[in-house]
């Protein structure tokens, strides 16, 4: 019985299937990215392409390596090319819309520099602020404050602990 749930209910989820051409192009994109990643690693090993990633110092070659070559393959070859789509510095409170600081890269997204320009009212498509608690203090925050003062806060718990 250990580890088995006491409550069994089948989970029914309905997701539409992705079209075949979308799946084919997605896998082709990852395949081409991986092939070019191996090509770029080959060029870096021969000194043709400059390596911007962290490398071991020559004095530490007898120690256990800190940077595993294959483990960082995705970060080095795929993620670094597209990471400006994420990791965007915001300069306002995170609400449904916020302001983003514009930055550019001169070395294929290894380092960034700020241009000084601020892009206003960008739509928040991936919010970590789903309750709106970092937004401006308004009537909804007053309601939350009143409810917390009346009922207090608690921690959710399983039935077993209750």
N, C-alpha and C positions, 0 to 999 in steps of 0.2 A: 504493500500500500504506500510505502514511502516514495514521495516524489510524484505520485499520481494525483491529479486534481479530484476534488470531491464533487465538483459540478461539471457536468459534460453538456455542452451545447454546441452543435455544429456551427462553425463560422462560415457564413455565406457572404462572399464578397463578389461584386459584379464589376469587372473591369473590361472595357472593350479591348479587343486584341489589336496590337499595332499592325498596320498594313505591312505586307511582305517587303515592299520596296523601302520602307523606312528601316526595317531591321537589316536588310542587305546593305544599305548605305551606311548605317551605323557601324556594322561590323567591318565594312570596307574602310571606313575612316579610322577605326582603331587599328586595323591591320596595317594600313599605310603609315600611321603614326608610329607603330612599333617598328616597322621596317626602317623608316627614316631614323628612328632612335638608335637602332643598332648600327646604321651607317654613321651617324654622328659619333657614337661611342668609338667606332673604329677609327674615325678621323681624329678624335681626341687622343686615342692611344698612340697614334703615330705622330702627334704633335702638329697636325695640319690645322686643327680647330682649337681655339683657346678654351680651356675649361674654367668656368666661373664658379663651379661648385666647390664646396669645402673638400680639401684633400689632407691626407696625413703628412706630417712633417717627416723629413728624412731621418731625424734623430729618434723618432718613435716607431721605426719600421719593425723593431723586434717585439713590440707590445701587441696586445690584442687590438685589431683594427676597430676604430670608432665608426668608420663609414664603410658600410658594406656596398660594394659596387652594384650588385643586382637589386638590392632592396631599394635603392634610390633611383632606379631606372625610370619609373613613371614620373617622379618629381622632376628629375633632371631633364627629361626629353619631352614629356607631354604637358605636364601641369605648368611648368614655367612659361610655356608659350601662351597659355590662356588664362593665367592667374589674375590678370587685370580685370577680368569679368567678375571676379569675386574680390575679396580683400580690399574693398573700396573704403577709404576713410570718409566718414560722415562728419559734418561740422554743425549739426543741429540736433534737437531731440528727436529720437526715432519714433515717428508716428506713421500715419498712412502715407505722408509725403515728408521728405527731408532734403537737406542740402548736402551735396557731395563735393569734396575738394578734387579738382582736376589734377592729374599727374601724368607725366609722360616718361618713357623709358628710351634710353639710347643704346642699351645693350640687350635687347630681346627679353625684357621683363626680369632681368636679374636684379637690377636696382631701379628705383623710381625717383623722380624729382618733381616737386610741386611747381605748377606754373603760376600759382597765385590766383587763379580763376576759380570761382565757386559756381557750380551748376545748381541752380535753384529748383525746388519743387520736383524732385525725382520721385516717381511712384515706388513705394516700398513693396517689392514683390516677394521678399523672403524675410519677414519680420521675426525677430526674437522678442518683440514687444507686443505680443498678442493681446495683452490686457490694456494696453495704453497707459501703463503706469509711469512711463518716462515722458509722456506728453505734458502739455501745460495743465496746471491745476484748474479744473472746471467743475461743473455740477456733478459729473459722474464720479470724480474723485471725492467730492463731499459725501456722496452716497456711500462709497466704499469706506471712508473714514467713519461715518456714523454706524455702519453695520459692524465694523471691527470693534468700535467702542462698546456697542451693545452686546455682541455675541462673543467677542474675542477671536483668537485664532487657534487653530488646532492642527494636528498632524493626522493625516489619513492612516488608517490601520487596518490590518486584516481582521476577519472575524475571530481567528484563533487568539489574537492578542487581546481582543475585547473580552 
